[in-house]
Amino acid sequence: MLRPKVPTNPTPTGHLTPAAVVEPTTVIQQQPMAPAPAPAPARPTVQLTPGTALALVGGGTAVVLVVGAVLVSMLLAVAITGASVAVCAVVLRSLLASEAKRR
């Protein structure tokens, strides 16, 4: 029902189309056009003064220091949590082992 119908390809008969006739055309020389004027910038360019550059460097340094401090504090929190879980595991193991010896 939903099968596509594939067209059958008849065997080639040997008929060829005649070769197209190429006729020469004339070449028309055009005058060289003057270069188009450069378009005006859509927005004014930003000029950095030494004070502005110094402010950008200071701001970037502050951002890097703040992000670094946050990442280091997160790493420290993970390390402290891991150490405290390990200590809790050792204490529980010790308590369970001493309970087993008493019985």
PAZA-263464 format. One record per residue: residue number from 1; chain; residue in one letter; x, y, z of N, C-alpha, C, O in turn. Coordinates in steps of 0.2 Angstrom, whole numbers. Atoms other than C-alpha are relative to their C-alpha. Layout:
% PAZA-263464
nr; kette; rest; nxx; nyy; nzz; caxx; cayy; cazz; cxx; cyy; czz; oxx; oyy; ozz
NUM; A; A; X; Y; Z; X; Y; Z; X; Y; Z; X; Y; Z
...
***
This chain:
% PAZA-263464
nr; kette; rest; nxx; nyy; nzz; caxx; cayy; cazz; cxx; cyy; czz; oxx; oyy; ozz
1; A; M; 4; -6; 0; 0; 0; 0; 4; 6; 0; 3; 11; -4
2; A; L; -4; -6; -1; 14; 12; 5; 6; -1; -4; 11; 3; -2
3; A; R; -6; 2; 4; 27; 5; -7; 1; 6; -5; -4; 7; -9
4; A; P; -1; -5; 5; 35; 18; -18; 0; -3; -7; 2; -9; -8
5; A; K; 0; 2; 7; 33; 16; -37; 7; 2; -3; 8; 8; -4
6; A; V; -6; -1; 3; 50; 15; -45; 0; 0; -7; -3; -5; -10
7; A; P; 1; 0; 7; 50; 21; -63; 6; -5; -3; 11; -6; -1
8; A; T; -5; 5; 4; 58; 8; -75; 4; 4; -5; 1; 9; -8
9; A; N; -5; -3; 5; 73; 14; -85; 0; -4; -7; 3; -9; -7
10; A; P; 0; 3; 6; 71; 10; -103; 7; -1; -3; 11; 3; -1
11; A; T; -7; 1; 2; 86; 3; -112; 2; 6; -5; -3; 9; -9
12; A; P; -2; -6; 4; 96; 17; -121; -1; -2; -8; 0; -8; -10
13; A; T; 1; 2; 7; 91; 18; -140; 6; 2; -4; 6; 1; -10
14; A; G; -5; -2; 4; 107; 26; -146; -1; 7; -3; 3; 9; -7
15; A; H; 1; -7; 2; 99; 43; -150; 4; 5; 4; 4; 5; 10
16; A; L; -3; -6; -4; 110; 58; -146; -2; 6; -2; -5; 7; -8
17; A; T; 2; -7; 2; 106; 76; -146; 6; 3; -4; 12; 2; -3
18; A; P; -5; -3; 4; 115; 86; -158; 4; 5; 4; 2; 8; 9
19; A; A; -5; -5; -3; 130; 97; -153; -3; 7; 0; -5; 9; -6
20; A; A; 2; -7; 0; 126; 115; -148; 5; 4; -4; 11; 3; -4
21; A; V; -5; -4; 4; 133; 128; -160; 2; 6; 4; -3; 9; 7
22; A; V; -3; -6; -4; 144; 141; -151; 1; 5; -5; 5; 5; -9
23; A; E; -2; -6; 4; 144; 158; -159; 4; 5; 4; 3; 6; 10
24; A; P; -4; -5; -3; 157; 171; -155; -4; 6; 2; -9; 8; -1
25; A; T; 4; -6; -2; 151; 186; -145; 5; 6; 0; 11; 4; 1
26; A; T; -5; -5; 0; 159; 203; -145; 1; 3; 8; -4; 2; 12
27; A; V; -1; -2; -7; 167; 210; -129; 0; 8; 0; 3; 11; -4
28; A; I; 1; -7; 0; 162; 227; -124; 4; 3; 6; 4; 0; 12
29; A; Q; -4; -2; -5; 175; 237; -114; -4; 6; 4; -7; 10; 1
30; A; Q; 4; -5; -4; 168; 247; -99; 5; 5; 3; 11; 3; 4
31; A; Q; -5; -5; -3; 176; 263; -92; 1; -2; 8; -4; -4; 11
32; A; P; -1; 1; -7; 184; 260; -75; -4; 4; 5; -4; 10; 4
33; A; M; 4; -4; -4; 173; 265; -61; 4; 3; 6; 9; 0; 8
34; A; A; -3; -3; -6; 179; 277; -47; -1; -4; 6; -7; -7; 7
35; A; P; 1; 4; -6; 182; 268; -30; -6; 4; 4; -6; 10; 5
36; A; A; 5; -3; -4; 167; 270; -19; 3; 3; 7; 8; 0; 9
37; A; P; -3; -2; -6; 170; 281; -4; -1; -4; 6; -6; -8; 6
38; A; A; 0; 4; -6; 173; 273; 13; -7; 2; 4; -8; 8; 5
39; A; P; 6; -2; -4; 156; 272; 23; 3; 2; 7; 8; 0; 10
40; A; A; -1; -3; -7; 156; 282; 39; -1; -6; 5; -6; -9; 4
41; A; P; 1; 5; -6; 158; 271; 55; -7; 1; 3; -10; 7; 4
42; A; A; 7; -1; -3; 141; 267; 62; 0; 3; 7; -5; 6; 9
43; A; R; -1; -3; -7; 147; 271; 80; 7; 3; 1; 12; 0; -3
44; A; P; -6; -3; -1; 161; 281; 86; 5; -5; 3; 3; -10; 7
45; A; T; -5; 4; -2; 177; 272; 90; 2; 2; 7; 2; 8; 9
46; A; V; -2; -1; -7; 183; 270; 108; 7; 1; 1; 11; -3; -2
47; A; Q; -7; -1; 0; 199; 278; 112; 2; 0; 8; -1; 3; 12
48; A; L; -2; 2; -7; 208; 272; 128; 6; 5; 2; 11; 6; -2
49; A; T; -5; -5; -3; 218; 285; 138; 4; -4; 5; 1; -10; 7
50; A; P; -4; 4; -5; 231; 279; 150; -4; -1; 7; -3; -7; 10
51; A; G; 4; 1; -6; 219; 282; 165; -5; -6; -1; -6; -10; 3
52; A; T; 5; 5; 2; 206; 271; 156; 3; -7; 0; 0; -12; 3
53; A; A; -3; 7; 0; 218; 257; 153; 2; -2; 6; 1; -8; 8
54; A; L; -2; 2; -6; 224; 257; 170; -6; -2; 4; -6; -7; 8
55; A; A; 6; 2; -4; 206; 256; 177; -2; -7; -3; -4; -11; 1
56; A; L; 2; 7; 3; 203; 241; 165; 4; -5; 3; 2; -10; 5
57; A; V; -4; 5; -3; 218; 232; 171; -1; -1; 8; -1; -7; 10
58; A; G; 1; 0; -7; 214; 236; 189; -7; -4; 1; -7; -8; 6
59; A; G; 6; 3; -1; 196; 230; 187; 1; -8; -2; -2; -12; 2
60; A; G; -2; 7; 2; 202; 214; 178; 3; -4; 6; 2; -10; 7
61; A; T; -4; 3; -5; 214; 210; 192; -5; -1; 6; -4; -7; 9
62; A; A; 5; 1; -5; 200; 212; 205; -4; -5; -1; -6; -9; 3
63; A; V; 4; 6; 2; 189; 200; 196; 3; -6; 0; 1; -11; 3
64; A; V; -3; 6; 0; 202; 187; 194; 2; -2; 8; 1; -8; 10
65; A; L; -1; 1; -7; 206; 189; 213; -6; -3; 4; -6; -7; 8
66; A; V; 7; 2; -3; 188; 187; 218; -2; -7; -2; -4; -11; 2
67; A; V; 2; 7; 3; 185; 172; 207; 5; -5; 3; 2; -10; 5
68; A; G; -5; 5; -3; 201; 164; 213; -2; -1; 8; -1; -7; 10
69; A; A; 2; 1; -7; 196; 167; 231; -6; -4; 1; -6; -9; 6
70; A; V; 6; 5; -1; 179; 159; 229; 2; -7; -2; -1; -11; 2
71; A; L; -2; 7; 2; 186; 144; 220; 4; -3; 5; 3; -9; 7
72; A; V; -4; 3; -5; 199; 141; 233; -4; -1; 7; -3; -6; 10
73; A; S; 5; 1; -6; 186; 143; 247; -4; -6; -1; -5; -10; 4
74; A; M; 4; 6; 1; 175; 130; 239; 4; -6; 0; 2; -11; 3
75; A; L; -5; 6; 0; 190; 118; 237; 1; -1; 7; 2; -7; 9
76; A; L; -1; 1; -7; 194; 121; 255; -6; -3; 4; -5; -8; 8
77; A; A; 6; 3; -3; 176; 117; 260; -1; -7; -1; -3; -11; 3
78; A; V; 1; 7; 2; 176; 101; 250; 5; -4; 4; 4; -10; 6
79; A; A; -6; 3; -3; 193; 96; 258; -2; -1; 8; -1; -7; 10
80; A; I; 1; 1; -7; 187; 99; 276; -6; -5; 1; -6; -9; 6
81; A; T; 6; 5; -1; 170; 90; 273; 3; -7; -1; 1; -12; 3
82; A; G; -3; 7; 1; 180; 75; 266; 4; -3; 6; 3; -8; 8
83; A; A; -4; 2; -6; 192; 75; 281; -5; -2; 6; -4; -7; 9
84; A; S; 5; 1; -6; 177; 76; 294; -4; -7; -2; -5; -10; 3
85; A; V; 4; 6; 1; 168; 62; 285; 5; -6; 1; 3; -12; 4
86; A; A; -5; 5; -2; 184; 51; 286; 1; -1; 7; 1; -7; 9
87; A; V; -1; 1; -7; 186; 54; 304; -6; -3; 3; -6; -7; 7
88; A; C; 6; 3; -2; 168; 50; 307; 0; -8; -1; -3; -12; 3
89; A; A; 0; 7; 2; 170; 34; 298; 5; -4; 4; 3; -10; 6
90; A; V; -4; 3; -4; 185; 29; 308; -2; -1; 7; -2; -6; 10
91; A; V; 3; 0; -7; 176; 33; 325; -5; -5; 0; -5; -10; 4
92; A; L; 5; 5; 1; 161; 23; 319; 3; -7; 0; 0; -12; 3
93; A; R; -3; 7; 1; 172; 8; 314; 3; -2; 7; 2; -8; 9
94; A; S; -3; 1; -7; 181; 9; 331; -5; -2; 5; -5; -7; 8
95; A; L; 5; 2; -4; 165; 9; 340; -3; -7; -1; -5; -11; 3
96; A; L; 4; 7; 2; 157; -6; 331; 5; -5; 1; 3; -11; 3
97; A; A; -4; 6; -2; 173; -16; 333; 1; -1; 7; 1; -7; 9
98; A; S; 0; 1; -8; 174; -13; 352; -7; -3; 2; -6; -7; 7
99; A; E; 7; 3; -2; 155; -18; 353; 1; -7; -1; -2; -11; 2
100; A; A; 0; 7; 2; 159; -34; 344; 5; -4; 5; 4; -10; 6
101; A; K; -5; 3; -5; 174; -38; 356; -3; -1; 7; -2; -6; 10
102; A; R; 3; 0; -7; 163; -35; 372; -5; -6; 0; -6; -9; 6
103; A; R; 5; 6; 0; 151; -49; 367; 3; -6; 0; -1; -11; 1
***
